[in-house]
Amino acid sequence: MKKGQLGIIEFKYFMTGLFIGLIAIIIVVGLGSAGTIPFKIPLVCG
């Protein structure tokens, strides 16, 4: 495996993790705003 290929694979995993993380954050913030879960994030929910 060449060095250039490794960066592409790492980038793919990074993007996948970032995407899943963003979805998880949106779900948590959404539930917090709706009052489904007991805690809220003050910066986002205001």
mmCIF entry with sequence, helices, sheets and N, C-alpha, C, O atoms, coordinates in Angstrom:
data_MODEL
# 
_entry.id   MODEL 
# 
_entity.id                         1 
_entity.type                       polymer 
_entity.pdbx_number_of_molecules   1 
# 
_entity_poly.entity_id                      1 
_entity_poly.type                           'polypeptide(L)' 
_entity_poly.nstd_linkage                   no 
_entity_poly.nstd_monomer                   no 
_entity_poly.pdbx_seq_one_letter_code       MKKGQLGIIEFKYFMTGLFIGLIAIIIVVGLGSAGTIPFKIPLVCG 
_entity_poly.pdbx_seq_one_letter_code_can   MKKGQLGIIEFKYFMTGLFIGLIAIIIVVGLGSAGTIPFKIPLVCG 
_entity_poly.pdbx_strand_id                 A 
# 
loop_
_entity_poly_seq.entity_id 
_entity_poly_seq.num 
_entity_poly_seq.mon_id 
_entity_poly_seq.hetero 
1 1  MET n 
1 2  LYS n 
1 3  LYS n 
1 4  GLY n 
1 5  GLN n 
1 6  LEU n 
1 7  GLY n 
1 8  ILE n 
1 9  ILE n 
1 10 GLU n 
1 11 PHE n 
1 12 LYS n 
1 13 TYR n 
1 14 PHE n 
1 15 MET n 
1 16 THR n 
1 17 GLY n 
1 18 LEU n 
1 19 PHE n 
1 20 ILE n 
1 21 GLY n 
1 22 LEU n 
1 23 ILE n 
1 24 ALA n 
1 25 ILE n 
1 26 ILE n 
1 27 ILE n 
1 28 VAL n 
1 29 VAL n 
1 30 GLY n 
1 31 LEU n 
1 32 GLY n 
1 33 SER n 
1 34 ALA n 
1 35 GLY n 
1 36 THR n 
1 37 ILE n 
1 38 PRO n 
1 39 PHE n 
1 40 LYS n 
1 41 ILE n 
1 42 PRO n 
1 43 LEU n 
1 44 VAL n 
1 45 CYS n 
1 46 GLY n 
# 
_struct_asym.id          A 
_struct_asym.entity_id   1 
# 
loop_
_struct_conf.conf_type_id 
_struct_conf.id 
_struct_conf.pdbx_PDB_helix_id 
_struct_conf.beg_label_comp_id 
_struct_conf.beg_label_asym_id 
_struct_conf.beg_label_seq_id 
_struct_conf.pdbx_beg_PDB_ins_code 
_struct_conf.end_label_comp_id 
_struct_conf.end_label_asym_id 
_struct_conf.end_label_seq_id 
_struct_conf.pdbx_end_PDB_ins_code 
_struct_conf.beg_auth_comp_id 
_struct_conf.beg_auth_asym_id 
_struct_conf.beg_auth_seq_id 
_struct_conf.end_auth_comp_id 
_struct_conf.end_auth_asym_id 
_struct_conf.end_auth_seq_id 
_struct_conf.pdbx_PDB_helix_class 
_struct_conf.details 
_struct_conf.pdbx_PDB_helix_length 
HELX_P HELX_P1 AA1 LYS A 3  ? ALA A 34 ? LYS A 3  ALA A 34 1 ? 32 
HELX_P HELX_P2 AA2 PRO A 42 ? CYS A 45 ? PRO A 42 CYS A 45 1 ? 4  
# 
_struct_conf_type.id          HELX_P 
_struct_conf_type.criteria    ? 
_struct_conf_type.reference   ? 
# 
loop_
_atom_site.group_PDB 
_atom_site.id 
_atom_site.type_symbol 
_atom_site.label_atom_id 
_atom_site.label_alt_id 
_atom_site.label_comp_id 
_atom_site.label_asym_id 
_atom_site.label_entity_id 
_atom_site.label_seq_id 
_atom_site.pdbx_PDB_ins_code 
_atom_site.Cartn_x 
_atom_site.Cartn_y 
_atom_site.Cartn_z 
_atom_site.occupancy 
_atom_site.B_iso_or_equiv 
_atom_site.pdbx_formal_charge 
_atom_site.auth_seq_id 
_atom_site.auth_comp_id 
_atom_site.auth_asym_id 
_atom_site.auth_atom_id 
_atom_site.pdbx_PDB_model_num 
ATOM 1   N N  . MET A 1 1  ? 0.847   -1.198 0.000  1.00 0.00 ? 1  MET A N  1 
ATOM 2   C CA . MET A 1 1  ? 0.000   0.000  0.000  1.00 0.00 ? 1  MET A CA 1 
ATOM 3   C C  . MET A 1 1  ? 0.889   1.257  0.000  1.00 0.00 ? 1  MET A C  1 
ATOM 4   O O  . MET A 1 1  ? 1.827   1.389  0.786  1.00 0.00 ? 1  MET A O  1 
ATOM 5   N N  . LYS A 1 2  ? 0.556   2.145  -0.894 1.00 0.00 ? 2  LYS A N  1 
ATOM 6   C CA . LYS A 1 2  ? 1.328   3.392  -0.970 1.00 0.00 ? 2  LYS A CA 1 
ATOM 7   C C  . LYS A 1 2  ? 0.879   4.378  0.107  1.00 0.00 ? 2  LYS A C  1 
ATOM 8   O O  . LYS A 1 2  ? -0.200  4.237  0.683  1.00 0.00 ? 2  LYS A O  1 
ATOM 9   N N  . LYS A 1 3  ? 1.709   5.361  0.365  1.00 0.00 ? 3  LYS A N  1 
ATOM 10  C CA . LYS A 1 3  ? 1.395   6.324  1.415  1.00 0.00 ? 3  LYS A CA 1 
ATOM 11  C C  . LYS A 1 3  ? 0.178   7.175  1.051  1.00 0.00 ? 3  LYS A C  1 
ATOM 12  O O  . LYS A 1 3  ? -0.595  7.557  1.930  1.00 0.00 ? 3  LYS A O  1 
ATOM 13  N N  . GLY A 1 4  ? 0.004   7.469  -0.227 1.00 0.00 ? 4  GLY A N  1 
ATOM 14  C CA . GLY A 1 4  ? -1.123  8.300  -0.676 1.00 0.00 ? 4  GLY A CA 1 
ATOM 15  C C  . GLY A 1 4  ? -2.476  7.650  -0.429 1.00 0.00 ? 4  GLY A C  1 
ATOM 16  O O  . GLY A 1 4  ? -3.460  8.332  -0.142 1.00 0.00 ? 4  GLY A O  1 
ATOM 17  N N  . GLN A 1 5  ? -2.517  6.324  -0.544 1.00 0.00 ? 5  GLN A N  1 
ATOM 18  C CA . GLN A 1 5  ? -3.779  5.616  -0.359 1.00 0.00 ? 5  GLN A CA 1 
ATOM 19  C C  . GLN A 1 5  ? -4.229  5.641  1.101  1.00 0.00 ? 5  GLN A C  1 
ATOM 20  O O  . GLN A 1 5  ? -5.426  5.675  1.386  1.00 0.00 ? 5  GLN A O  1 
ATOM 21  N N  . LEU A 1 6  ? -3.277  5.625  2.012  1.00 0.00 ? 6  LEU A N  1 
ATOM 22  C CA . LEU A 1 6  ? -3.598  5.599  3.434  1.00 0.00 ? 6  LEU A CA 1 
ATOM 23  C C  . LEU A 1 6  ? -4.371  6.864  3.838  1.00 0.00 ? 6  LEU A C  1 
ATOM 24  O O  . LEU A 1 6  ? -5.328  6.795  4.609  1.00 0.00 ? 6  LEU A O  1 
ATOM 25  N N  . GLY A 1 7  ? -3.950  8.001  3.315  1.00 0.00 ? 7  GLY A N  1 
ATOM 26  C CA . GLY A 1 7  ? -4.622  9.260  3.627  1.00 0.00 ? 7  GLY A CA 1 
ATOM 27  C C  . GLY A 1 7  ? -6.074  9.270  3.187  1.00 0.00 ? 7  GLY A C  1 
ATOM 28  O O  . GLY A 1 7  ? -6.934  9.811  3.882  1.00 0.00 ? 7  GLY A O  1 
ATOM 29  N N  . ILE A 1 8  ? -6.349  8.671  2.034  1.00 0.00 ? 8  ILE A N  1 
ATOM 30  C CA . ILE A 1 8  ? -7.726  8.620  1.526  1.00 0.00 ? 8  ILE A CA 1 
ATOM 31  C C  . ILE A 1 8  ? -8.599  7.761  2.434  1.00 0.00 ? 8  ILE A C  1 
ATOM 32  O O  . ILE A 1 8  ? -9.737  8.119  2.741  1.00 0.00 ? 8  ILE A O  1 
ATOM 33  N N  . ILE A 1 9  ? -8.047  6.616  2.863  1.00 0.00 ? 9  ILE A N  1 
ATOM 34  C CA . ILE A 1 9  ? -8.805  5.721  3.753  1.00 0.00 ? 9  ILE A CA 1 
ATOM 35  C C  . ILE A 1 9  ? -9.058  6.398  5.101  1.00 0.00 ? 9  ILE A C  1 
ATOM 36  O O  . ILE A 1 9  ? -10.164 6.328  5.636  1.00 0.00 ? 9  ILE A O  1 
ATOM 37  N N  . GLU A 1 10 ? -8.040  7.046  5.643  1.00 0.00 ? 10 GLU A N  1 
ATOM 38  C CA . GLU A 1 10 ? -8.208  7.750  6.918  1.00 0.00 ? 10 GLU A CA 1 
ATOM 39  C C  . GLU A 1 10 ? -9.234  8.871  6.784  1.00 0.00 ? 10 GLU A C  1 
ATOM 40  O O  . GLU A 1 10 ? -10.041 9.090  7.688  1.00 0.00 ? 10 GLU A O  1 
ATOM 41  N N  . PHE A 1 11 ? -9.202  9.576  5.665  1.00 0.00 ? 11 PHE A N  1 
ATOM 42  C CA . PHE A 1 11 ? -10.145 10.671 5.424  1.00 0.00 ? 11 PHE A CA 1 
ATOM 43  C C  . PHE A 1 11 ? -11.572 10.144 5.360  1.00 0.00 ? 11 PHE A C  1 
ATOM 44  O O  . PHE A 1 11 ? -12.501 10.782 5.856  1.00 0.00 ? 11 PHE A O  1 
ATOM 45  N N  . LYS A 1 12 ? -11.740 8.969  4.744  1.00 0.00 ? 12 LYS A N  1 
ATOM 46  C CA . LYS A 1 12 ? -13.068 8.365  4.639  1.00 0.00 ? 12 LYS A CA 1 
ATOM 47  C C  . LYS A 1 12 ? -13.619 8.024  6.029  1.00 0.00 ? 12 LYS A C  1 
ATOM 48  O O  . LYS A 1 12 ? -14.783 8.286  6.330  1.00 0.00 ? 12 LYS A O  1 
ATOM 49  N N  . TYR A 1 13 ? -12.753 7.430  6.872  1.00 0.00 ? 13 TYR A N  1 
ATOM 50  C CA . TYR A 1 13 ? -13.184 7.123  8.238  1.00 0.00 ? 13 TYR A CA 1 
ATOM 51  C C  . TYR A 1 13 ? -13.479 8.388  9.036  1.00 0.00 ? 13 TYR A C  1 
ATOM 52  O O  . TYR A 1 13 ? -14.422 8.422  9.826  1.00 0.00 ? 13 TYR A O  1 
ATOM 53  N N  . PHE A 1 14 ? -12.670 9.434  8.830  1.00 0.00 ? 14 PHE A N  1 
ATOM 54  C CA . PHE A 1 14 ? -12.876 10.704 9.514  1.00 0.00 ? 14 PHE A CA 1 
ATOM 55  C C  . PHE A 1 14 ? -14.224 11.309 9.132  1.00 0.00 ? 14 PHE A C  1 
ATOM 56  O O  . PHE A 1 14 ? -14.972 11.766 9.996  1.00 0.00 ? 14 PHE A O  1 
ATOM 57  N N  . MET A 1 15 ? -14.529 11.308 7.836  1.00 0.00 ? 15 MET A N  1 
ATOM 58  C CA . MET A 1 15 ? -15.799 11.873 7.367  1.00 0.00 ? 15 MET A CA 1 
ATOM 59  C C  . MET A 1 15 ? -16.992 11.072 7.884  1.00 0.00 ? 15 MET A C  1 
ATOM 60  O O  . MET A 1 15 ? -18.023 11.640 8.244  1.00 0.00 ? 15 MET A O  1 
ATOM 61  N N  . THR A 1 16 ? -16.840 9.739  7.918  1.00 0.00 ? 16 THR A N  1 
ATOM 62  C CA . THR A 1 16 ? -17.921 8.885  8.430  1.00 0.00 ? 16 THR A CA 1 
ATOM 63  C C  . THR A 1 16 ? -18.173 9.184  9.905  1.00 0.00 ? 16 THR A C  1 
ATOM 64  O O  . THR A 1 16 ? -19.322 9.316  10.327 1.00 0.00 ? 16 THR A O  1 
ATOM 65  N N  . GLY A 1 17 ? -17.106 9.291  10.684 1.00 0.00 ? 17 GLY A N  1 
ATOM 66  C CA . GLY A 1 17 ? -17.235 9.592  12.107 1.00 0.00 ? 17 GLY A CA 1 
ATOM 67  C C  . GLY A 1 17 ? -17.838 10.959 12.353 1.00 0.00 ? 17 GLY A C  1 
ATOM 68  O O  . GLY A 1 17 ? -18.663 11.133 13.250 1.00 0.00 ? 17 GLY A O  1 
ATOM 69  N N  . LEU A 1 18 ? -17.425 11.927 11.555 1.00 0.00 ? 18 LEU A N  1 
ATOM 70  C CA . LEU A 1 18 ? -17.948 13.287 11.682 1.00 0.00 ? 18 LEU A CA 1 
ATOM 71  C C  . LEU A 1 18 ? -19.440 13.311 11.379 1.00 0.00 ? 18 LEU A C  1 
ATOM 72  O O  . LEU A 1 18 ? -20.216 13.953 12.087 1.00 0.00 ? 18 LEU A O  1 
ATOM 73  N N  . PHE A 1 19 ? -19.836 12.603 10.319 1.00 0.00 ? 19 PHE A N  1 
ATOM 74  C CA . PHE A 1 19 ? -21.237 12.550 9.899  1.00 0.00 ? 19 PHE A CA 1 
ATOM 75  C C  . PHE A 1 19 ? -22.108 11.920 10.972 1.00 0.00 ? 19 PHE A C  1 
ATOM 76  O O  . PHE A 1 19 ? -23.167 12.450 11.309 1.00 0.00 ? 19 PHE A O  1 
ATOM 77  N N  . ILE A 1 20 ? -21.659 10.776 11.515 1.00 0.00 ? 20 ILE A N  1 
ATOM 78  C CA . ILE A 1 20 ? -22.405 10.089 12.575 1.00 0.00 ? 20 ILE A CA 1 
ATOM 79  C C  . ILE A 1 20 ? -22.482 10.966 13.830 1.00 0.00 ? 20 ILE A C  1 
ATOM 80  O O  . ILE A 1 20 ? -23.517 11.026 14.493 1.00 0.00 ? 20 ILE A O  1 
ATOM 81  N N  . GLY A 1 21 ? -21.378 11.642 14.144 1.00 0.00 ? 21 GLY A N  1 
ATOM 82  C CA . GLY A 1 21 ? -21.353 12.541 15.298 1.00 0.00 ? 21 GLY A CA 1 
ATOM 83  C C  . GLY A 1 21 ? -22.336 13.696 15.161 1.00 0.00 ? 21 GLY A C  1 
ATOM 84  O O  . GLY A 1 21 ? -23.025 14.052 16.117 1.00 0.00 ? 21 GLY A O  1 
ATOM 85  N N  . LEU A 1 22 ? -22.395 14.277 13.971 1.00 0.00 ? 22 LEU A N  1 
ATOM 86  C CA . LEU A 1 22 ? -23.323 15.382 13.733 1.00 0.00 ? 22 LEU A CA 1 
ATOM 87  C C  . LEU A 1 22 ? -24.770 14.934 13.872 1.00 0.00 ? 22 LEU A C  1 
ATOM 88  O O  . LEU A 1 22 ? -25.589 15.642 14.457 1.00 0.00 ? 22 LEU A O  1 
ATOM 89  N N  . ILE A 1 23 ? -25.086 13.763 13.338 1.00 0.00 ? 23 ILE A N  1 
ATOM 90  C CA . ILE A 1 23 ? -26.443 13.234 13.449 1.00 0.00 ? 23 ILE A CA 1 
ATOM 91  C C  . ILE A 1 23 ? -26.797 13.000 14.919 1.00 0.00 ? 23 ILE A C  1 
ATOM 92  O O  . ILE A 1 23 ? -27.900 13.327 15.356 1.00 0.00 ? 23 ILE A O  1 
ATOM 93  N N  . ALA A 1 24 ? -25.851 12.428 15.681 1.00 0.00 ? 24 ALA A N  1 
ATOM 94  C CA . ALA A 1 24 ? -26.083 12.168 17.102 1.00 0.00 ? 24 ALA A CA 1 
ATOM 95  C C  . ALA A 1 24 ? -26.322 13.470 17.865 1.00 0.00 ? 24 ALA A C  1 
ATOM 96  O O  . ALA A 1 24 ? -27.203 13.531 18.723 1.00 0.00 ? 24 ALA A O  1 
ATOM 97  N N  . ILE A 1 25 ? -25.547 14.509 17.561 1.00 0.00 ? 25 ILE A N  1 
ATOM 98  C CA . ILE A 1 25 ? -25.701 15.807 18.216 1.00 0.00 ? 25 ILE A CA 1 
ATOM 99  C C  . ILE A 1 25 ? -27.067 16.417 17.893 1.00 0.00 ? 25 ILE A C  1 
ATOM 100 O O  . ILE A 1 25 ? -27.734 16.955 18.777 1.00 0.00 ? 25 ILE A O  1 
ATOM 101 N N  . ILE A 1 26 ? -27.478 16.330 16.633 1.00 0.00 ? 26 ILE A N  1 
ATOM 102 C CA . ILE A 1 26 ? -28.774 16.880 16.222 1.00 0.00 ? 26 ILE A CA 1 
ATOM 103 C C  . ILE A 1 26 ? -29.915 16.164 16.942 1.00 0.00 ? 26 ILE A C  1 
ATOM 104 O O  . ILE A 1 26 ? -30.872 16.799 17.384 1.00 0.00 ? 26 ILE A O  1 
ATOM 105 N N  . ILE A 1 27 ? -29.808 14.830 17.058 1.00 0.00 ? 27 ILE A N  1 
ATOM 106 C CA . ILE A 1 27 ? -30.843 14.055 17.760 1.00 0.00 ? 27 ILE A CA 1 
ATOM 107 C C  . ILE A 1 27 ? -30.911 14.453 19.235 1.00 0.00 ? 27 ILE A C  1 
ATOM 108 O O  . ILE A 1 27 ? -31.999 14.660 19.773 1.00 0.00 ? 27 ILE A O  1 
ATOM 109 N N  . VAL A 1 28 ? -29.750 14.559 19.887 1.00 0.00 ? 28 VAL A N  1 
ATOM 110 C CA . VAL A 1 28 ? -29.712 14.907 21.318 1.00 0.00 ? 28 VAL A CA 1 
ATOM 111 C C  . VAL A 1 28 ? -30.266 16.308 21.548 1.00 0.00 ? 28 VAL A C  1 
ATOM 112 O O  . VAL A 1 28 ? -31.049 16.523 22.473 1.00 0.00 ? 28 VAL A O  1 
ATOM 113 N N  . VAL A 1 29 ? -29.863 17.259 20.712 1.00 0.00 ? 29 VAL A N  1 
ATOM 114 C CA . VAL A 1 29 ? -30.354 18.631 20.850 1.00 0.00 ? 29 VAL A CA 1 
ATOM 115 C C  . VAL A 1 29 ? -31.862 18.688 20.591 1.00 0.00 ? 29 VAL A C  1 
ATOM 116 O O  . VAL A 1 29 ? -32.593 19.390 21.288 1.00 0.00 ? 29 VAL A O  1 
ATOM 117 N N  . GLY A 1 30 ? -32.314 17.944 19.585 1.00 0.00 ? 30 GLY A N  1 
ATOM 118 C CA . GLY A 1 30 ? -33.745 17.902 19.271 1.00 0.00 ? 30 GLY A CA 1 
ATOM 119 C C  . GLY A 1 30 ? -34.562 17.348 20.420 1.00 0.00 ? 30 GLY A C  1 
ATOM 120 O O  . GLY A 1 30 ? -35.600 17.907 20.772 1.00 0.00 ? 30 GLY A O  1 
ATOM 121 N N  . LEU A 1 31 ? -34.102 16.249 21.011 1.00 0.00 ? 31 LEU A N  1 
ATOM 122 C CA . LEU A 1 31 ? -34.813 15.650 22.139 1.00 0.00 ? 31 LEU A CA 1 
ATOM 123 C C  . LEU A 1 31 ? -34.779 16.570 23.359 1.00 0.00 ? 31 LEU A C  1 
ATOM 124 O O  . LEU A 1 31 ? -35.761 16.678 24.094 1.00 0.00 ? 31 LEU A O  1 
ATOM 125 N N  . GLY A 1 32 ? -33.639 17.231 23.566 1.00 0.00 ? 32 GLY A N  1 
ATOM 126 C CA . GLY A 1 32 ? -33.522 18.155 24.693 1.00 0.00 ? 32 GLY A CA 1 
ATOM 127 C C  . GLY A 1 32 ? -34.468 19.334 24.550 1.00 0.00 ? 32 GLY A C  1 
ATOM 128 O O  . GLY A 1 32 ? -35.079 19.770 25.526 1.00 0.00 ? 32 GLY A O  1 
ATOM 129 N N  . SER A 1 33 ? -34.587 19.849 23.336 1.00 0.00 ? 33 SER A N  1 
ATOM 130 C CA . SER A 1 33 ? -35.485 20.984 23.084 1.00 0.00 ? 33 SER A CA 1 
ATOM 131 C C  . SER A 1 33 ? -36.942 20.579 23.256 1.00 0.00 ? 33 SER A C  1 
ATOM 132 O O  . SER A 1 33 ? -37.755 21.359 23.753 1.00 0.00 ? 33 SER A O  1 
ATOM 133 N N  . ALA A 1 34 ? -37.270 19.360 22.845 1.00 0.00 ? 34 ALA A N  1 
ATOM 134 C CA . ALA A 1 34 ? -38.649 18.880 22.938 1.00 0.00 ? 34 ALA A CA 1 
ATOM 135 C C  . ALA A 1 34 ? -39.016 18.448 24.354 1.00 0.00 ? 34 ALA A C  1 
ATOM 136 O O  . ALA A 1 34 ? -40.190 18.231 24.655 1.00 0.00 ? 34 ALA A O  1 
ATOM 137 N N  . GLY A 1 35 ? -38.011 18.324 25.225 1.00 0.00 ? 35 GLY A N  1 
ATOM 138 C CA . GLY A 1 35 ? -38.270 17.938 26.611 1.00 0.00 ? 35 GLY A CA 1 
ATOM 139 C C  . GLY A 1 35 ? -38.390 16.437 26.797 1.00 0.00 ? 35 GLY A C  1 
ATOM 140 O O  . GLY A 1 35 ? -38.846 15.983 27.846 1.00 0.00 ? 35 GLY A O  1 
ATOM 141 N N  . THR A 1 36 ? -37.993 15.662 25.807 1.00 0.00 ? 36 THR A N  1 
ATOM 142 C CA . THR A 1 36 ? -38.071 14.203 25.913 1.00 0.00 ? 36 THR A CA 1 
ATOM 143 C C  . THR A 1 36 ? -37.030 13.689 26.895 1.00 0.00 ? 36 THR A C  1 
ATOM 144 O O  . THR A 1 36 ? -37.299 12.782 27.683 1.00 0.00 ? 36 THR A O  1 
ATOM 145 N N  . ILE A 1 37 ? -35.834 14.276 26.842 1.00 0.00 ? 37 ILE A N  1 
ATOM 146 C CA . ILE A 1 37 ? -34.795 13.911 27.799 1.00 0.00 ? 37 ILE A CA 1 
ATOM 147 C C  . ILE A 1 37 ? -34.598 15.071 28.769 1.00 0.00 ? 37 ILE A C  1 
ATOM 148 O O  . ILE A 1 37 ? -34.780 16.229 28.393 1.00 0.00 ? 37 ILE A O  1 
ATOM 149 N N  . PRO A 1 38 ? -34.228 14.771 30.016 1.00 0.00 ? 38 PRO A N  1 
ATOM 150 C CA . PRO A 1 38 ? -34.242 15.788 31.068 1.00 0.00 ? 38 PRO A CA 1 
ATOM 151 C C  . PRO A 1 38 ? -33.222 16.919 30.966 1.00 0.00 ? 38 PRO A C  1 
ATOM 152 O O  . PRO A 1 38 ? -33.435 17.978 31.556 1.00 0.00 ? 38 PRO A O  1 
ATOM 153 N N  . PHE A 1 39 ? -32.111 16.728 30.231 1.00 0.00 ? 39 PHE A N  1 
ATOM 154 C CA . PHE A 1 39 ? -31.120 17.798 30.227 1.00 0.00 ? 39 PHE A CA 1 
ATOM 155 C C  . PHE A 1 39 ? -31.181 18.629 28.945 1.00 0.00 ? 39 PHE A C  1 
ATOM 156 O O  . PHE A 1 39 ? -31.649 18.155 27.910 1.00 0.00 ? 39 PHE A O  1 
ATOM 157 N N  . LYS A 1 40 ? -30.707 19.859 29.023 1.00 0.00 ? 40 LYS A N  1 
ATOM 158 C CA . LYS A 1 40 ? -30.654 20.740 27.861 1.00 0.00 ? 40 LYS A CA 1 
ATOM 159 C C  . LYS A 1 40 ? -29.249 21.299 27.713 1.00 0.00 ? 40 LYS A C  1 
ATOM 160 O O  . LYS A 1 40 ? -28.500 21.383 28.685 1.00 0.00 ? 40 LYS A O  1 
ATOM 161 N N  . ILE A 1 41 ? -28.898 21.678 26.499 1.00 0.00 ? 41 ILE A N  1 
ATOM 162 C CA . ILE A 1 41 ? -27.621 22.312 26.243 1.00 0.00 ? 41 ILE A CA 1 
ATOM 163 C C  . ILE A 1 41 ? -27.881 23.810 26.146 1.00 0.00 ? 41 ILE A C  1 
ATOM 164 O O  . ILE A 1 41 ? -28.454 24.272 25.159 1.00 0.00 ? 41 ILE A O  1 
ATOM 165 N N  . PRO A 1 42 ? -27.468 24.577 27.155 1.00 0.00 ? 42 PRO A N  1 
ATOM 166 C CA . PRO A 1 42 ? -27.834 26.002 27.226 1.00 0.00 ? 42 PRO A CA 1 
ATOM 167 C C  . PRO A 1 42 ? -27.428 26.820 26.007 1.00 0.00 ? 42 PRO A C  1 
ATOM 168 O O  . PRO A 1 42 ? -28.181 27.694 25.577 1.00 0.00 ? 42 PRO A O  1 
ATOM 169 N N  . LEU A 1 43 ? -26.252 26.553 25.442 1.00 0.00 ? 43 LEU A N  1 
ATOM 170 C CA . LEU A 1 43 ? -25.783 27.342 24.307 1.00 0.00 ? 43 LEU A CA 1 
ATOM 171 C C  . LEU A 1 43 ? -26.645 27.163 23.079 1.00 0.00 ? 43 LEU A C  1 
ATOM 172 O O  . LEU A 1 43 ? -26.865 28.111 22.325 1.00 0.00 ? 43 LEU A O  1 
ATOM 173 N N  . VAL A 1 44 ? -27.135 25.952 22.873 1.00 0.00 ? 44 VAL A N  1 
ATOM 174 C CA . VAL A 1 44 ? -27.910 25.666 21.681 1.00 0.00 ? 44 VAL A CA 1 
ATOM 175 C C  . VAL A 1 44 ? -29.392 25.965 21.884 1.00 0.00 ? 44 VAL A C  1 
ATOM 176 O O  . VAL A 1 44 ? -30.034 26.579 21.032 1.00 0.00 ? 44 VAL A O  1 
ATOM 177 N N  . CYS A 1 45 ? -29.927 25.526 23.022 1.00 0.00 ? 45 CYS A N  1 
ATOM 178 C CA . CYS A 1 45 ? -31.356 25.641 23.259 1.00 0.00 ? 45 CYS A CA 1 
ATOM 179 C C  . CYS A 1 45 ? -31.770 27.020 23.764 1.00 0.00 ? 45 CYS A C  1 
ATOM 180 O O  . CYS A 1 45 ? -32.931 27.408 23.632 1.00 0.00 ? 45 CYS A O  1 
ATOM 181 N N  . GLY A 1 46 ? -30.833 27.755 24.337 1.00 0.00 ? 46 GLY A N  1 
ATOM 182 C CA . GLY A 1 46 ? -31.100 29.101 24.797 1.00 0.00 ? 46 GLY A CA 1 
ATOM 183 C C  . GLY A 1 46 ? -32.158 29.161 25.882 1.00 0.00 ? 46 GLY A C  1 
ATOM 184 O O  . GLY A 1 46 ? -32.486 30.244 26.366 1.00 0.00 ? 46 GLY A O  1 
# 
